[in-house]
Structure formats: structure tokens, C-alpha cells
Amino acid sequence: MATIRSLNQTARIIDGRSHRCENCPLHPCSEIQFKVCSNAFIEGFRKGVKWEKEQRKRKDK
């Protein structure tokens, strides 16, 4: 398995695995709506990773 090089790359991989389109109220959605949904997931994933790192730093102190 190849090494994951960046947080964005990791977020995109996980986004592809975790789509919940069958539960989406906008289903079927246009390509633009799909991109907005994916970008929101990636942004939230990055914020979550940042928050977790901050929590670990606080816990280590």
C-alpha cells in the first residue's frame, strides 16, 4: 500500500469511501452539488484532525 502524503489526499480518499448519497435529501444531485458536498466533507475532516491534534497536545501537558 502506498504512503498517504497529505491530509487533503487522505480526506479525499475517505470522502470517496463514505458517501451517503442514498440518504441525501438532494438525491439525485448535480455535479456542482456533489462537489459542494465533497468540499464540505474535506474541510470538516481537516478541522477534525486539527482539533484532535490540539486535544492530544493538551492531554500530553
QUILIN-V561792 format. One record per residue. RES is the residue in one small letter. PSI is psi in radians with two decimals (none if undefined). OMEGA is omega in whole degrees, -180 to 180 (* if undefined). D_CENTER is the distance of its C-alpha to the mean C-alpha in Angstrom with 1 decimal. Layout:
# QUILIN-V561792
RES;PSI;OMEGA;D_CENTER / RES;PSI;OMEGA;D_CENTER
This chain:
# QUILIN-V561792
m;2.37;-179;20.4 / a;2.68;178;19.4 / t;2.43;177;17.9 / i;2.21;-170;14.4 / r;-0.44;-176;15.3 / s;2.84;179;12.6 / l;-0.69;179;9.4 / n;-0.72;180;8.2 / q;-0.74;178;9.6 / t;-0.78;180;8.0 / a;-0.70;180;4.3 / r;-0.68;179;6.4 / i;-0.82;-179;8.3 / i;-0.65;178;6.3 / d;-0.73;179;5.2 / g;-0.53;-179;9.0 / r;-0.37;-170;10.0 / s;0.34;180;8.8 / h;2.35;180;10.1 / r;0.72;-175;12.5 / c;-0.56;-179;14.7 / e;-0.37;179;17.8 / n;-0.04;-176;17.3 / c;2.34;178;16.4 / p;-0.25;-180;19.5 / l;0.09;-175;19.2 / h;2.33;-9;19.6 / p;2.52;-176;20.7 / c;2.82;178;18.8 / s;2.99;179;19.6 / e;-0.65;180;17.8 / i;-0.79;178;17.3 / q;-0.68;179;15.8 / f;-0.75;179;13.4 / k;-0.71;178;12.3 / v;-0.78;179;12.0 / c;-0.81;-180;9.9 / s;-0.76;179;7.4 / n;-0.66;178;7.8 / a;-0.71;178;7.4 / f;-0.79;-179;4.1 / i;-0.75;179;3.4 / e;-0.77;179;6.2 / g;-0.67;178;5.8 / f;-0.78;-180;3.8 / r;-0.73;178;6.6 / k;-0.67;179;9.0 / g;-0.72;178;8.8 / v;-0.74;179;9.6 / k;-0.78;180;12.2 / w;-0.75;-180;13.6 / e;-0.71;178;14.0 / k;-0.71;178;15.8 / e;-0.70;179;18.0 / q;-0.69;178;18.9 / r;-0.68;178;19.9 / k;-0.75;179;22.1 / r;-0.68;-179;23.8 / k;-0.60;-179;24.5 / d;-0.42;-177;26.0 / k;none;*;28.4
